[in-house]
C-alpha cells in the first residue's frame, strides 16, 4: 500500500501530512500533476524472474501505458539482497546514484513489481515522499524536481517507461535538500511504528 509523507522544504523541514488513505494521496499528488495508479500484482512470478518474464507477465498493462503515453522504451530495474561479498558496495553505489535532487527531460514512470522505494517530489515549497510498493504505478511529469531512495538494503523490482531509448538521464540541481528530509529507512521505520 502506498504511503505519503509531505514535508516543508525549509532548512528545518516540518511534517505536514502522513497518510495511507488512497483518496488523500491522489488529491495531494494531483496538486503537483503526479498520477498514482494501481495494477493487480501478477501471481506466480518467481523471485528471481528476469526482464523477459516480468514484461510478459504485465504485457497487457505495459501495452496500455505505451498506447496511452507513447513510450518507446521499457525495461526492468531490480536490485535484491544477495550473499555475494560485493553486495554492500553494489547496494550503496546504486542507492547513491539517485539520492541527489535532479530532473529529467522525460517523464519518470515506474511500476513496482515487488519491494519498495521512495520518490521524493520537490514542488510548490513542499516535498512529497511517496513510498511505492508492489502494485503501484507512479507517473512523474518531465522536469519535476525529485530524487529516489531505495534504502540501505535495496529490495525492489520495477518496470520503467521512457520516451527516449537512452533511458535514465538525470540533470542534477546541486541542492542539498535530500540531506534534510528523512530517508527511506527513517520513513519506513516510522510507518512501522505507527502501525503497531
N, CA, C and O of each residue as an XYZ file, in Angstrom:
784
protein
N       0.841     -1.182      0.000
C       0.000      0.000      0.000
C       0.885      1.243      0.000
O       1.883      1.305      0.718
N       0.518      2.214     -0.796
C       1.254      3.463     -0.895
C       1.180      4.234      0.419
O       0.170      4.203      1.122
N       2.276      4.927      0.734
C       2.334      5.741      1.944
C       2.927      7.086      1.556
O       3.987      7.140      0.932
N       2.258      8.165      1.917
C       2.713      9.503      1.553
C       3.028     10.318      2.791
O       2.242     10.370      3.737
N       4.202     10.959      2.771
C       4.565     11.942      3.790
C       4.895     13.234      3.061
O       5.660     13.229      2.097
N       4.324     14.335      3.517
C       4.600     15.632      2.901
C       5.316     16.512      3.921
O       4.895     16.633      5.071
N       6.415     17.126      3.462
C       7.241     17.985      4.310
C       7.324     19.382      3.722
O       7.146     19.569      2.518
N       7.598     20.375      4.584
C       8.008     21.685      4.090
C       9.435     21.540      3.573
O      10.133     20.594      3.937
N       9.872     22.468      2.729
C      11.205     22.317      2.133
C      12.244     23.286      2.700
O      13.254     23.559      2.050
N      12.006     23.805      3.897
C      12.943     24.756      4.501
C      14.164     24.088      5.115
O      14.382     22.886      4.965
N      14.956     24.901      5.812
C      16.168     24.391      6.460
C      15.841     23.367      7.532
O      16.624     22.449      7.775
N      14.684     23.518      8.179
C      14.232     22.552      9.179
C      12.850     22.058      8.768
O      11.837     22.575      9.239
N      12.810     21.061      7.894
C      11.529     20.601      7.350
C      10.554     20.148      8.445
O      10.936     19.499      9.419
N       9.300     20.511      8.250
C       8.236     20.084      9.158
C       7.316     19.127      8.408
O       7.112     19.264      7.202
N       6.769     18.167      9.127
C       5.847     17.210      8.527
C       4.460     17.832      8.446
O       3.914     18.288      9.451
N       3.897     17.848      7.244
C       2.566     18.411      7.022
C       1.484     17.336      6.925
O       0.328     17.578      7.272
N       1.869     16.141      6.449
C       0.883     15.087      6.217
C       1.572     13.731      6.229
O       2.671     13.576      5.696
N       0.920     12.756      6.837
C       1.329     11.349      6.762
C       0.051     10.559      6.544
O      -0.875     10.641      7.350
N      -0.010      9.778      5.440
C      -1.262      9.082      5.156
C      -1.076      7.847      4.276
O      -0.159      7.777      3.458
N      -1.963      6.883      4.467
C      -2.095      5.733      3.579
C      -3.436      5.776      2.858
O      -3.755      4.875      2.082
N      -4.219      6.816      3.110
C      -5.539      6.940      2.508
C      -5.396      7.244      1.011
O      -4.811      8.259      0.631
N      -5.930      6.367      0.177
C      -5.752      6.476     -1.277
C      -6.294      7.783     -1.835
O      -5.653      8.407     -2.681
N      -7.470      8.207     -1.371
C      -8.061      9.445     -1.879
C      -7.227     10.658     -1.474
O      -7.041     11.581     -2.268
N      -6.728     10.656     -0.249
C      -5.895     11.757      0.243
C      -4.580     11.829     -0.540
O      -4.110     12.912     -0.889
N      -4.001     10.663     -0.807
C      -2.751     10.617     -1.577
C      -2.992     11.129     -2.989
O      -2.221     11.947     -3.490
N      -4.046     10.659     -3.633
C      -4.345     11.077     -5.008
C      -4.558     12.584     -5.085
O      -4.083     13.231     -6.018
N      -5.269     13.146     -4.108
C      -5.532     14.585     -4.106
C      -4.244     15.381     -3.920
O      -4.034     16.385     -4.600
N      -3.384     14.942     -3.008
C      -2.120     15.649     -2.764
C      -1.213     15.596     -3.983
O      -0.557     16.583     -4.317
N      -1.172     14.440     -4.653
C      -0.313     14.298     -5.830
C      -0.875     15.042     -7.040
O      -0.119     15.533     -7.879
N      -2.185     15.122     -7.125
C      -2.807     15.850     -8.240
C      -2.383     17.312     -8.241
O      -2.241     17.922     -9.301
N      -2.180     17.875     -7.048
C      -1.748     19.272     -6.927
C      -0.416     19.533     -7.626
O      -0.139     20.659     -8.037
N       0.415     18.486     -7.761
C       1.717     18.654     -8.411
C       1.780     17.870     -9.731
O       2.862     17.569    -10.234
N       0.603     17.546    -10.281
C       0.479     16.876    -11.588
C       1.108     15.486    -11.638
O       1.545     15.034    -12.697
N       1.151     14.822    -10.509
C       1.676     13.456    -10.434
C       0.491     12.498    -10.328
O      -0.474     12.763     -9.611
N       0.579     11.380    -11.053
C      -0.510     10.413    -11.063
C      -0.032      9.094    -10.461
O       1.036      8.586    -10.806
N      -0.841      8.553     -9.561
C      -0.563      7.253     -8.965
C      -1.703      6.317     -9.347
O      -2.873      6.591     -9.078
N      -1.335      5.205     -9.980
C      -2.331      4.193    -10.339
C      -1.920      2.874     -9.700
O      -0.814      2.733     -9.177
N      -2.820      1.928     -9.753
C      -2.535      0.621     -9.162
C      -2.896     -0.483    -10.151
O      -3.947     -0.449    -10.793
N      -1.998     -1.463    -10.258
C      -2.251     -2.647    -11.072
C      -2.333     -3.847    -10.144
O      -1.766     -3.850     -9.051
N      -3.038     -4.846    -10.593
C      -3.057     -6.122     -9.884
C      -1.668     -6.747    -10.004
O      -1.122     -6.829    -11.104
N      -1.098     -7.183     -8.897
C       0.228     -7.799     -8.918
C       0.116     -9.181     -9.553
O      -0.737     -9.979     -9.162
N       0.971     -9.464    -10.527
C       0.955    -10.759    -11.211
C       1.349    -11.865    -10.241
O       2.333    -11.750     -9.509
N       0.576    -12.919    -10.248
C       0.879    -14.051     -9.369
C       1.731    -15.075    -10.109
O       1.662    -15.189    -11.333
N       2.524    -15.808     -9.361
C       3.304    -16.894     -9.936
C       4.664    -16.509    -10.486
O       5.395    -17.366    -10.982
N       5.017    -15.218    -10.404
C       6.351    -14.821    -10.864
C       7.381    -15.235     -9.822
O       7.242    -14.876     -8.653
N       8.411    -15.981    -10.213
C       9.444    -16.337     -9.231
C      10.219    -15.101     -8.783
O      10.291    -14.106     -9.504
N      10.796    -15.177     -7.586
C      11.556    -14.040     -7.047
C      12.694    -13.604     -7.952
O      13.032    -12.422     -8.021
N      13.281    -14.571     -8.643
C      14.437    -14.268     -9.498
C      14.042    -14.109    -10.966
O      14.878    -14.296    -11.850
N      12.776    -13.765    -11.237
C      12.309    -13.599    -12.615
C      13.130    -12.531    -13.327
O      13.468    -11.496    -12.752
N      13.440    -12.801    -14.581
C      14.189    -11.850    -15.384
C      13.276    -10.887    -16.119
O      12.051    -10.981    -16.038
N      13.896     -9.958    -16.839
C      13.155     -8.915    -17.535
C      12.108     -9.493    -18.485
O      10.969     -9.027    -18.498
N      12.471    -10.487    -19.271
C      11.552    -11.047    -20.265
C      10.292    -11.607    -19.604
O       9.179    -11.352    -20.065
N      10.470    -12.369    -18.526
C       9.320    -12.959    -17.833
C       8.449    -11.894    -17.167
O       7.222    -11.993    -17.174
N       9.090    -10.879    -16.595
C       8.338     -9.812    -15.925
C       7.512     -9.030    -16.935
O       6.328     -8.780    -16.710
N       8.132     -8.640    -18.050
C       7.398     -7.884    -19.061
C       6.284     -8.724    -19.685
O       5.239     -8.187    -20.054
N       6.495    -10.032    -19.805
C       5.440    -10.913    -20.331
C       4.269    -10.991    -19.355
O       3.112    -11.006    -19.775
N       4.560    -11.039    -18.062
C       3.502    -11.137    -17.051
C       2.627     -9.887    -17.016
O       1.452     -9.956    -16.656
N       3.205     -8.742    -17.392
C       2.472     -7.479    -17.371
C       2.256     -6.926    -18.782
O       2.073     -5.721    -18.955
N       2.278     -7.790    -19.777
C       2.226     -7.344    -21.179
C       1.014     -6.463    -21.474
O       1.158     -5.424    -22.119
N      -0.166     -6.851    -21.021
C      -1.374     -6.075    -21.333
C      -1.307     -4.685    -20.706
O      -1.646     -3.697    -21.358
N      -0.873     -4.598    -19.452
C      -0.779     -3.312    -18.769
C       0.280     -2.417    -19.411
O       0.066     -1.221    -19.608
N       1.433     -3.021    -19.735
C       2.518     -2.272    -20.359
C       2.074     -1.724    -21.710
O       2.320     -0.558    -22.017
N       1.426     -2.552    -22.511
C       0.960     -2.109    -23.824
C      -0.058     -0.976    -23.705
O      -0.063     -0.052    -24.518
N      -0.911     -1.050    -22.698
C      -1.904      0.006    -22.499
C      -1.214      1.346    -22.190
O      -1.599      2.382    -22.734
N      -0.198      1.321    -21.319
C       0.524      2.549    -20.975
C       1.279      3.084    -22.190
O       1.301      4.292    -22.424
N       1.892      2.199    -22.956
C       2.605      2.621    -24.169
C       1.638      3.282    -25.142
O       1.954      4.318    -25.728
N       0.459      2.686    -25.315
C      -0.537      3.245    -26.237
C      -1.040      4.602    -25.756
O      -1.252      5.507    -26.563
N      -1.231      4.745    -24.453
C      -1.742      5.999    -23.896
C      -0.709      7.125    -23.946
O      -1.049      8.274    -24.226
N       0.557      6.789    -23.671
C       1.571      7.823    -23.457
C       2.680      7.876    -24.509
O       3.502      8.792    -24.493
N       2.711      6.910    -25.414
C       3.693      6.936    -26.489
C       5.112      6.589    -26.088
O       6.057      7.027    -26.745
N       5.287      5.820    -25.033
C       6.638      5.426    -24.634
C       7.240      4.484    -25.672
O       6.535      3.663    -26.258
N       8.551      4.610    -25.894
C       9.219      3.811    -26.922
C      10.193      2.792    -26.350
O      10.661      1.904    -27.063
N      10.497      2.920    -25.058
C      11.483      2.029    -24.437
C      10.992      1.640    -23.052
O      10.645      2.499    -22.241
N      10.966      0.343    -22.788
C      10.529     -0.181    -21.496
C      11.566     -1.186    -21.038
O      12.003     -2.034    -21.817
N      11.968     -1.094    -19.762
C      12.882     -2.094    -19.227
C      12.525     -2.390    -17.780
O      11.557     -1.852    -17.242
N      13.316     -3.251    -17.162
C      13.097     -3.644    -15.772
C      14.363     -3.349    -14.987
O      15.455     -3.765    -15.374
N      14.209     -2.630    -13.884
C      15.323     -2.379    -12.961
C      15.047     -3.194    -11.707
O      13.933     -3.177    -11.183
N      16.052     -3.900    -11.231
C      15.845     -4.648     -9.998
C      17.146     -4.784     -9.223
O      18.237     -4.883     -9.784
N      16.977     -4.785     -7.933
C      18.110     -4.945     -7.029
C      17.583     -5.639     -5.779
O      16.664     -5.158     -5.116
N      18.188     -6.775     -5.480
C      17.744     -7.558     -4.329
C      18.967     -8.004     -3.532
O      20.019     -8.269     -4.113
N      18.839     -8.090     -2.214
C      19.971     -8.535     -1.396
C      20.449     -9.924     -1.811
O      19.650    -10.798     -2.149
N      21.748    -10.107     -1.778
C      22.305    -11.439     -2.031
C      23.509    -11.657     -1.113
O      23.906    -10.763     -0.366
N      24.069    -12.839     -1.181
C      25.153    -13.210     -0.263
C      26.546    -12.942     -0.825
O      27.540    -13.320     -0.204
N      26.635    -12.306     -1.971
C      27.950    -12.073     -2.554
C      28.728    -11.052     -1.725
O      28.136    -10.153     -1.128
N      30.045    -11.190     -1.688
C      30.867    -10.282     -0.872
C      30.763     -8.821     -1.305
O      30.958     -7.922     -0.487
N      30.460     -8.574     -2.579
C      30.408     -7.191     -3.044
C      29.002     -6.577     -2.951
O      28.792     -5.445     -3.385
N      28.032     -7.331     -2.379
C      26.666     -6.813     -2.283
C      26.576     -5.460     -1.569
O      25.954     -4.544     -2.108
N      27.171     -5.293     -0.380
C      27.036     -3.993      0.299
C      27.558     -2.828     -0.545
O      26.968     -1.748     -0.556
N      28.651     -3.052     -1.240
C      29.232     -1.994     -2.070
C      28.339     -1.690     -3.275
O      28.143     -0.523     -3.616
N      27.798     -2.723     -3.923
C      26.898     -2.529     -5.064
C      25.622     -1.816     -4.634
O      25.139     -0.919     -5.325
N      25.081     -2.221     -3.485
C      23.846     -1.614     -2.980
C      24.058     -0.132     -2.668
O      23.235      0.709     -3.028
N      25.163      0.180     -1.998
C      25.453      1.572     -1.648
C      25.658      2.426     -2.892
O      25.191      3.564     -2.945
N      26.355      1.888     -3.899
C      26.603      2.642     -5.134
C      25.301      2.880     -5.890
O      25.076      3.972     -6.413
N      24.446      1.868     -5.951
C      23.162      2.017     -6.643
C      22.300      3.062     -5.947
O      21.677      3.900     -6.600
N      22.266      3.009     -4.636
C      21.459      3.976     -3.878
C      21.971      5.397     -4.098
O      21.184      6.312     -4.338
N      23.278      5.580     -4.017
C      23.883      6.904     -4.119
C      23.577      7.582     -5.449
O      23.446      8.805     -5.506
N      23.461      6.796     -6.521
C      23.239      7.348     -7.866
C      21.991      8.215     -7.938
O      21.960      9.193     -8.685
N      20.957      7.867     -7.169
C      19.667      8.541     -7.287
C      19.329      9.462     -6.118
O      18.273     10.095     -6.123
N      20.213      9.548     -5.110
C      19.903     10.257     -3.871
C      19.959     11.780     -3.937
O      19.444     12.450     -3.042
N      20.560     12.328     -4.955
C      20.638     13.784     -5.071
C      19.507     14.301     -5.944
O      19.078     13.642     -6.891
N      19.032     15.502     -5.605
C      17.916     16.087     -6.342
C      18.287     16.302     -7.809
O      19.386     16.754     -8.130
N      17.336     15.964     -8.695
C      17.573     16.083    -10.131
C      16.250     16.215    -10.884
O      15.172     16.106    -10.300
N      16.355     16.448    -12.164
C      15.203     16.458    -13.063
C      15.537     15.583    -14.261
O      16.667     15.118    -14.416
N      14.525     15.366    -15.113
C      14.718     14.645    -16.374
C      13.988     15.379    -17.480
O      13.006     16.079    -17.234
N      14.473     15.215    -18.697
C      13.774     15.743    -19.867
C      12.631     14.820    -20.275
O      11.901     15.119    -21.219
N      12.471     13.710    -19.576
C      11.430     12.726    -19.868
C      10.609     12.505    -18.602
O      11.047     12.837    -17.501
N       9.416     11.942    -18.770
C       8.627     11.554    -17.606
C       9.389     10.485    -16.834
O      10.229      9.783    -17.396
N       9.094     10.365    -15.549
C       9.636      9.260    -14.756
C       8.433      8.407    -14.377
O       7.621      8.788    -13.533
N       8.335      7.259    -15.008
C       7.186      6.372    -14.802
C       7.709      5.020    -14.352
O       8.496      4.379    -15.048
N       7.258      4.594    -13.169
C       7.729      3.332    -12.585
C       6.554      2.529    -12.061
O       5.648      3.056    -11.415
N       6.594      1.220    -12.361
C       5.627      0.294    -11.777
C       6.395     -0.672    -10.881
O       7.334     -1.326    -11.335
N       6.006     -0.765     -9.621
C       6.694     -1.641     -8.685
C       6.099     -3.047     -8.745
O       4.969     -3.285     -8.316
N       6.880     -3.951     -9.279
C       6.509     -5.362     -9.359
C       6.615     -5.988     -7.972
O       5.765     -6.780     -7.565
N       7.677     -5.616     -7.254
C       7.898     -6.112     -5.895
C       8.774     -5.131     -5.143
O       9.393     -4.244     -5.731
N       8.817     -5.309     -3.822
C       9.657     -4.446     -2.996
C       9.110     -3.040     -2.887
O       7.912     -2.810     -3.051
N      10.014     -2.086     -2.605
C       9.568     -0.709     -2.395
C      10.706      0.282     -2.601
O      11.880     -0.086     -2.646
N      10.324      1.544     -2.723
C      11.259      2.651     -2.840
C      10.481      3.939     -2.652
O       9.260      3.954     -2.803
N      11.174      5.020     -2.324
C      10.505      6.301     -2.108
C      10.955      7.314     -3.156
O      12.147      7.557     -3.343
N       9.956      7.903     -3.840
C      10.191      9.039     -4.716
C       9.900     10.300     -3.921
O       8.826     10.444     -3.337
N      10.859     11.208     -3.902
C      10.719     12.492     -3.219
C      10.497     13.547     -4.293
O      11.389     13.811     -5.100
N       9.321     14.148     -4.308
C       8.929     15.099     -5.341
C       8.925     16.500     -4.739
O       8.133     16.795     -3.844
N       9.807     17.357     -5.230
C      10.003     18.696     -4.658
C       9.298     19.711     -5.544
O       9.768     20.028     -6.637
N       8.160     20.220     -5.061
C       7.388     21.173     -5.856
C       6.529     22.032     -4.938
O       6.029     21.556     -3.919
N       6.361     23.293     -5.303
C       5.462     24.173     -4.580
C       5.814     24.392     -3.125
O       4.920     24.540     -2.291
N       7.104     24.416     -2.799
C       7.527     24.646     -1.422
C       7.365     23.451     -0.508
O       7.482     23.575      0.711
N       7.094     22.284     -1.097
C       6.905     21.056     -0.317
C       7.691     19.910     -0.937
O       8.079     19.958     -2.104
N       7.914     18.883     -0.130
C       8.481     17.631     -0.627
C       7.471     16.531     -0.323
O       7.132     16.278      0.833
N       7.000     15.885     -1.380
C       6.080     14.752     -1.258
C       6.912     13.479     -1.329
O       7.464     13.158     -2.382
N       7.007     12.753     -0.222
C       7.754     11.494     -0.178
C       6.751     10.365     -0.399
O       5.960     10.043      0.487
N       6.791      9.767     -1.591
C       5.819      8.746     -1.983
C       6.476      7.383     -1.872
O       7.311      7.013     -2.697
N       6.087      6.633     -0.835
C       6.600      5.274     -0.664
C       5.768      4.357     -1.555
O       4.593      4.109     -1.282
N       6.385      3.858     -2.620
C       5.714      2.966     -3.564
C       6.045      1.522     -3.223
O       7.177      1.187     -2.871
N       5.028      0.677     -3.337
C       5.191     -0.754     -3.070
C       4.581     -1.539     -4.225
O       4.050     -0.953     -5.168
N       4.658     -2.858     -4.152
C       4.160     -3.716     -5.226
C       2.734     -3.344     -5.601
O       1.857     -3.248     -4.742
N       2.514     -3.137     -6.899
C       1.207     -2.763     -7.412
C       1.069     -1.290     -7.726
O       0.095     -0.891     -8.363
N       2.027     -0.458     -7.294
C       1.957      0.993     -7.503
C       2.623      1.394     -8.818
O       3.738      0.966     -9.116
N       1.930      2.216     -9.597
C       2.466      2.803    -10.822
C       2.467      4.315    -10.639
O       1.407      4.938    -10.579
N       3.650      4.902    -10.550
C       3.797      6.337    -10.324
C       4.246      7.004    -11.611
O       5.214      6.574    -12.239
N       3.528      8.075    -12.007
C       3.871      8.836    -13.209
C       4.227     10.262    -12.809
O       3.371     11.036    -12.381
N       5.507     10.593    -12.957
C       6.024     11.911    -12.585
C       6.348     12.673    -13.873
O       7.142     12.194    -14.683
N       5.745     13.858    -14.077
C       5.989     14.600    -15.322
C       7.438     15.048    -15.468
O       8.140     15.293    -14.487
N       7.859     15.144    -16.713
C       9.219     15.619    -17.009
C       9.468     16.962    -16.329
O       8.551     17.756    -16.120
N      10.717     17.187    -15.997
C      11.182     18.419    -15.348
C      10.695     18.601    -13.912
O      10.877     19.674    -13.337
N      10.085     17.583    -13.327
C       9.736     17.639    -11.907
C      11.004     17.396    -11.100
O      11.705     16.410    -11.325
N      11.298     18.285    -10.164
C      12.485     18.137     -9.331
C      12.227     17.046     -8.307
O      11.216     17.076     -7.605
N      13.145     16.074     -8.217
C      12.906     14.916     -7.353
C      14.206     14.169     -7.072
O      15.265     14.505     -7.602
N      14.096     13.142     -6.221
C      15.158     12.157     -6.026
C      14.489     10.871     -5.588
O      13.291     10.845     -5.305
N      15.282      9.788     -5.534
C      14.744      8.469     -5.216
C      15.643      7.799     -4.189
O      16.869      7.865     -4.285
N      15.025      7.152     -3.204
C      15.791      6.416     -2.188
C      15.262      4.996     -2.096
O      14.073      4.771     -1.875
N      16.164      4.048     -2.270
C      15.823      2.628     -2.185
C      16.239      2.026     -0.837
O      16.069      0.826     -0.618
N      16.779      2.846      0.058
C      17.173      2.374      1.377
C      18.556      1.756      1.414
O      19.190      1.547      0.380
N      19.013      1.467      2.621
C      20.352      0.902      2.791
C      20.405     -0.575      2.422
O      21.486     -1.131      2.228
N      19.241     -1.210      2.325
C      19.170     -2.609      1.897
C      18.162     -2.713      0.750
O      17.055     -3.216      0.943
N      18.539     -2.241     -0.440
C      17.607     -2.203     -1.566
C      17.002     -3.571     -1.868
O      17.690     -4.592     -1.865
N      15.700     -3.561     -2.128
C      14.997     -4.805     -2.447
C      13.760     -4.442     -3.256
O      12.682     -4.241     -2.696
N      13.915     -4.359     -4.573
C      12.778     -3.974     -5.419
C      12.975     -4.451     -6.857
O      14.093     -4.696     -7.310
N      11.855     -4.570     -7.550
C      11.822     -4.781     -8.994
C      10.816     -3.788     -9.546
O       9.694     -3.695     -9.047
N      11.212     -3.041    -10.580
C      10.324     -2.021    -11.146
C      10.414     -2.011    -12.666
O      11.494     -2.151    -13.239
N       9.264     -1.845    -13.307
C       9.204     -1.643    -14.754
C       9.320     -0.143    -14.997
O       8.648      0.658    -14.347
N      10.191      0.226    -15.951
C      10.426      1.642    -16.246
C       9.997      1.949    -17.681
O      10.195      1.141    -18.588
N       9.408      3.124    -17.869
C       8.922      3.553    -19.177
C       9.650      4.819    -19.598
O       9.842      5.728    -18.790
N      10.064      4.880    -20.886
C      10.790      6.044    -21.392
C      10.283      6.444    -22.776
O       9.836      5.597    -23.550
N      10.356      7.752    -23.084
C      10.098      8.235    -24.440
C      11.369      8.184    -25.276
O      11.316      8.299    -26.500
N      12.506      8.013    -24.618
C      13.808      8.065    -25.278
C      14.546      6.758    -25.019
O      14.586      6.278    -23.886
N      15.120      6.190    -26.049
C      15.827      4.913    -25.908
C      17.092      5.013    -25.070
O      17.681      3.992    -24.714
N      17.521      6.243    -24.746
C      18.717      6.408    -23.913
C      18.464      6.035    -22.461
O      19.413      5.855    -21.698
N      17.195      5.916    -22.064
C      16.870      5.524    -20.690
C      17.061      6.647    -19.694
O      16.744      7.802    -19.978
N      17.589      6.301    -18.506
C      17.669      7.232    -17.382
C      18.814      8.210    -17.555
O      19.977      7.809    -17.611
N      18.485      9.510    -17.641
C      19.498     10.565    -17.691
C      19.043     11.662    -16.730
O      17.984     12.260    -16.921
N      19.845     11.924    -15.699
C      19.484     12.922    -14.696
C      20.241     14.227    -14.881
O      21.415     14.233    -15.253
N      19.547     15.342    -14.613
C      20.154     16.671    -14.620
C      20.128     17.145    -13.165
O      19.088     17.582    -12.672
N      21.263     17.060    -12.483
C      21.316     17.312    -11.041
C      21.308     18.799    -10.722
O      21.977     19.592    -11.384
N      20.533     19.170     -9.689
C      20.351     20.582     -9.342
C      21.463     21.127     -8.456
O      21.712     22.333     -8.447
N      22.134     20.253     -7.710
C      23.152     20.707     -6.769
C      22.585     21.094     -5.411
O      23.348     21.379     -4.488
N      21.261     21.109     -5.270
C      20.612     21.427     -3.997
C      20.820     20.269     -3.022
O      20.760     19.104     -3.415
N      21.063     20.591     -1.758
C      21.309     19.553     -0.739
C      20.044     19.181      0.037
O      20.137     18.579      1.107
N      18.889     19.523     -0.476
C      17.646     19.282      0.260
C      17.455     17.826      0.652
O      16.876     17.548      1.703
N      17.922     16.896     -0.156
C      17.744     15.478      0.161
C      18.370     15.109      1.504
O      17.917     14.175      2.166
N      19.400     15.833      1.903
C      20.061     15.530      3.183
C      19.244     16.032      4.372
O      19.518     15.644      5.507
N      18.249     16.886      4.135
C      17.445     17.451      5.217
C      16.116     16.728      5.430
O      15.456     16.924      6.451
N      15.732     15.906      4.480
C      14.441     15.213      4.542
C      14.683     13.777      5.004
O      15.652     13.154      4.569
N      13.827     13.234      5.874
C      14.022     11.850      6.332
C      14.175     10.874      5.153
O      13.467     10.964      4.151
N      15.124      9.941      5.312
C      15.411      8.993      4.231
C      14.470      7.784      4.286
O      13.605      7.689      5.156
N      14.661      6.868      3.338
C      13.825      5.670      3.220
C      13.752      4.897      4.533
O      12.666      4.549      4.997
N      14.910      4.631      5.124
C      14.934      3.824      6.345
C      14.180      4.505      7.485
O      13.478      3.842      8.249
N      14.322      5.822      7.602
C      13.639      6.576      8.663
C      12.125      6.565      8.460
O      11.368      6.340      9.403
N      11.690      6.809      7.222
C      10.252      6.841      6.940
C       9.610      5.470      7.120
O       8.530      5.367      7.702
N      10.258      4.422      6.631
C       9.666      3.090      6.751
C       9.632      2.639      8.221
O       8.703      1.942      8.630
N      10.632      3.030      9.008
C      10.624      2.685     10.431
C       9.502      3.427     11.158
O       8.828      2.853     12.014
N       9.303      4.704     10.818
C       8.229      5.487     11.445
C       6.871      4.932     11.067
O       5.963      4.877     11.896
N       6.733      4.527      9.833
C       5.458      3.932      9.383
C       5.165      2.647     10.144
O       4.039      2.422     10.588
N       6.190      1.803     10.292
C       6.008      0.541     11.020
C       5.628      0.800     12.472
O       4.781      0.101     13.028
N       6.249      1.801     13.085
C       5.946      2.153     14.478
C       4.507      2.639     14.616
O       3.829      2.311     15.589
N       4.036      3.431     13.630
C       2.648      3.934     13.659
C       1.651      2.788     13.544
O       0.557      2.854     14.103
N       2.031      1.736     12.816
C       1.109      0.617     12.579
C       0.947     -0.275     13.801
O      -0.001     -1.055     13.876
N       1.863     -0.167     14.757
C       1.796     -1.036     15.955
C       0.687     -0.629     16.869
O       0.490     -1.248     17.915
